[in-house]
Amino acid sequence: MTIPTTLPADESSTPVFVYGSLMSPKILYGIIGSPPNLTPMLLKAQMAPATLHAYKRYSVQGADFPAVSMTGVDTDNVRGFLVTGLTEAQKGRIDSFEGYLYTSEKVKVVLEGGESCWASVYVWAGDVKDFGAKEWTFEAFKMTAMYSRWGQGE
């Protein structure tokens, strides 16, 4: 897996940091499409555990999906996956999936080995009043209707 440590001049080589429902390879695969050379198992190989610092993940009121927002507090962090090797078409499908609720921002994420790199992340575009009282967790997400529909059987 090639991971850019400097901000790429070419947007197509920028990996995507996922932290919510798209942490499920099966759901991500369902969103980005299925070219003949890609399976959910191969896609999982393109996903490296990573952390986004100075952000916090929140539940969204009335929704199964989360949002992240920058807090600026160094001890706040969001665990997720860095997804490399996506085509521009696949990134466009993620943009469509995230819709108007999120904006794509360039951030630095830290991989498990301590290496940092640039990535795109979808940050909540709405108001913090939209956040629920509890922090969103992937384990709780596995109990939702959305996961049952899209991600079950991983």
C-alpha positions as CSV (number, residue, x, y, z in Angstrom):
1,M,0.0,0.0,0.0
2,T,1.5,3.3,-1.1
3,I,0.7,6.1,1.3
4,P,1.5,9.7,0.5
5,T,3.2,11.6,3.3
6,T,3.0,14.9,1.5
7,L,-0.1,16.6,0.1
8,P,-0.4,15.1,-3.4
9,A,-0.5,17.5,-6.3
10,D,-2.8,15.0,-8.1
11,E,-6.2,14.7,-6.2
12,S,-6.7,11.1,-7.6
13,S,-3.9,9.8,-5.4
14,T,-5.3,11.2,-2.1
15,P,-6.6,8.4,0.1
16,V,-9.9,8.8,1.9
17,F,-10.3,8.5,5.7
18,V,-13.5,6.7,6.7
19,Y,-14.9,6.7,10.2
20,G,-18.5,5.6,10.1
21,S,-20.7,3.3,8.1
22,L,-18.0,3.2,5.4
23,M,-15.7,1.4,7.8
24,S,-17.6,-1.7,6.7
25,P,-15.9,-3.1,3.6
26,K,-19.2,-4.5,2.4
27,I,-21.0,-1.2,2.7
28,L,-18.1,0.8,1.1
29,Y,-18.0,-1.8,-1.7
30,G,-21.7,-1.3,-2.2
31,I,-21.3,2.5,-2.5
32,I,-18.2,2.6,-4.8
33,G,-19.3,0.0,-7.2
34,S,-17.8,-3.3,-8.2
35,P,-15.2,-3.2,-11.0
36,P,-14.3,-6.7,-12.1
37,N,-11.0,-6.7,-10.3
38,L,-12.4,-5.6,-6.9
39,T,-14.2,-7.7,-4.2
40,P,-15.1,-6.7,-0.6
41,M,-12.1,-8.9,0.5
42,L,-9.7,-7.0,-1.8
43,L,-11.1,-3.7,-0.8
44,K,-10.5,-4.6,2.9
45,A,-6.8,-5.0,1.9
46,Q,-6.8,-1.3,0.8
47,M,-8.0,-0.2,4.3
48,A,-5.4,0.6,6.9
49,P,-6.3,1.4,10.6
50,A,-5.7,5.1,11.2
51,T,-6.5,7.9,13.6
52,L,-7.6,11.5,13.0
53,H,-6.5,13.8,15.8
54,A,-8.2,17.0,17.1
55,Y,-11.6,15.8,15.8
56,K,-14.5,14.1,17.5
57,R,-17.0,11.6,16.2
58,Y,-20.7,12.2,17.1
59,S,-23.9,10.4,16.6
60,V,-26.4,12.4,14.4
61,Q,-29.9,12.8,15.9
62,G,-32.4,10.5,14.2
63,A,-29.8,8.8,12.0
64,D,-27.7,5.6,12.0
65,F,-24.6,7.4,10.7
66,P,-22.1,9.6,12.5
67,A,-20.4,12.9,11.8
68,V,-17.0,14.3,12.7
69,S,-16.2,17.9,13.7
70,M,-12.9,19.5,14.5
71,T,-12.4,20.3,18.1
72,G,-8.8,21.5,18.0
73,V,-8.2,19.4,21.2
74,D,-5.1,17.2,20.7
75,T,-6.5,14.4,22.9
76,D,-9.7,14.1,20.9
77,N,-9.3,11.5,18.2
78,V,-11.3,9.4,15.8
79,R,-10.3,5.9,14.9
80,G,-11.2,4.7,11.3
81,F,-9.6,3.5,8.2
82,L,-7.4,5.0,5.5
83,V,-8.6,3.8,2.1
84,T,-6.1,3.9,-0.7
85,G,-6.3,3.0,-4.4
86,L,-9.7,4.5,-5.1
87,T,-10.4,5.8,-8.6
88,E,-11.9,9.2,-9.3
89,A,-15.2,7.5,-10.2
90,Q,-15.3,5.7,-6.9
91,K,-14.5,8.9,-5.0
92,G,-17.3,10.5,-6.9
93,R,-19.7,7.8,-5.7
94,I,-18.6,8.5,-2.1
95,D,-19.2,12.2,-2.7
96,S,-22.8,11.4,-3.9
97,F,-23.3,9.1,-0.9
98,E,-22.2,11.7,1.6
99,G,-24.2,14.4,-0.1
100,Y,-24.8,17.9,1.1
101,L,-24.5,16.9,4.8
102,Y,-20.7,16.8,4.6
103,T,-17.8,18.7,3.1
104,S,-14.6,17.0,2.0
105,E,-11.5,18.4,3.8
106,K,-7.8,17.5,3.5
107,V,-6.4,16.4,6.9
108,K,-3.4,14.5,8.3
109,V,-4.1,11.1,9.7
110,V,-1.8,8.8,11.7
111,L,-1.4,5.2,10.8
112,E,-0.9,2.5,13.5
113,G,2.9,2.5,13.0
114,G,3.1,6.2,13.6
115,E,3.5,7.3,10.0
116,S,1.3,10.3,9.1
117,C,-0.2,11.1,5.7
118,W,-2.7,13.4,4.0
119,A,-6.3,12.2,3.3
120,S,-9.7,13.4,2.5
121,V,-12.3,13.2,5.2
122,Y,-16.0,14.1,5.2
123,V,-16.7,16.6,7.9
124,W,-20.2,17.5,9.1
125,A,-21.5,20.6,7.2
126,G,-24.5,21.1,9.5
127,D,-24.9,22.6,12.9
128,V,-23.5,20.9,16.1
129,K,-27.1,21.1,17.4
130,D,-27.7,18.1,15.1
131,F,-25.4,15.9,17.2
132,G,-26.9,13.3,19.6
133,A,-25.9,13.0,23.2
134,K,-23.9,9.8,22.7
135,E,-20.8,9.2,20.8
136,W,-21.3,7.0,17.7
137,T,-19.6,3.6,17.8
138,F,-19.2,1.0,15.1
139,E,-20.3,-1.7,17.5
140,A,-23.6,0.1,18.1
141,F,-24.0,0.7,14.4
142,K,-23.9,-3.1,13.8
143,M,-27.3,-3.3,15.6
144,T,-29.0,-0.8,13.3
145,A,-31.3,-1.3,10.3
146,M,-28.8,0.3,8.0
147,Y,-26.1,-2.2,8.9
148,S,-28.6,-5.1,8.6
149,R,-29.5,-4.0,5.1
150,W,-26.0,-3.2,3.8
151,G,-23.2,-4.6,5.9
152,Q,-24.4,-7.8,7.5
153,G,-22.3,-10.9,6.9
154,E,-18.9,-9.4,7.1
